[in-house]
């Protein structure tokens, strides 16, 4: 296979959430407990409308109280039978790889083999001070812990030595998985080093595209395919994680999403150094060359179908919701995405001569 060819993997569609606190029907923020219970209901609905995956991302803030994604995913697993369940993402740098492996191998057991993990360095760094990690060790932490996680996935006793945690000598780590290792992805937001790392360890690649033209990530996808070849790894799936909101019409979707998007991104921008969004920048991002999938089902479907082949990707996970958006709006979003967007994307890509 030449580096310009892309392998054919089954198309897959999922949803991701960070467990954002929503508003009730009176415009008041719900409790953290209610926000977590709502995520469980959203995950159950995702299976009912035919989606393939539900991901819960780790966060440790008052507006995103989701520090234990695996617990929430286990609750979803108990009420579903086929949908795959995973992190979106797990901040491995500030966690212990052995405990992450144990939690998700436990989820894999509970769900009869439906667990996945997306590992990330942590674009949200709130976990570092919480657990006593130094940001100056950001790269070393992720590299060493990813290395150990890869060893754990091999099964059998593990011998490992590094600088960021205690060494292991012929250590059996339980529970053992029933059917081999569960799928592991590396979440990448713009680091070529992380792309190459994913290939080196034989992990799949999840492109987190939250701003700008999705096509600018095409070089990362190509770098990944070339790196897999150089490391003697088989070609693996490439996924896209991107924010959006689906409603009956373009106008409704944008009107519902914009005020919450504006407020959340403005607040995050103060600490991460990016500009607050404007009405003009928002219109660009929801347009054909932007990163937001906001609109009516046909609008969102056309955009997904255009971007997956550009990236050689076979999976799309819609990061639904934005802090404050009502639970009812999120449930409607999931229903429209599963019943109307995904079937239309499949139809469009099936008709395309060079579909993903």
Secondary structure, 3 states (H helix, E strand, C coil): CCCCCCCCCCCEEEEEECCECEECCCCCECCHHHHHHHHHHHHHHHHHCCCCEEEECCEEECCEEECCHHHHHHHHHHCCCCCEEEECCEEHHHCCHHHHHHHHHHHHHHCCCCEEEEEECCCCCHHHHHHCCCHHHHHHHHHHHHHHHHHHHCCCCEEECCCCCCCEEEECCCCCCCCCCCEEEEEECCCHHHHHHHHHHCCEEEEECCCCCHHHHHHHHHHHHHHHHHCCCCCCCEEEEEEEEECCCHHHHHHHHHHHHHHHHHHHHHHHCCCCCCHHHHHHHHCCCCCCEEECHHHHHHHHHHHHHHHCCCEEEEEECCCECCHHHHHHHHHHHHHHHHHHHHHHHHHCCCCC
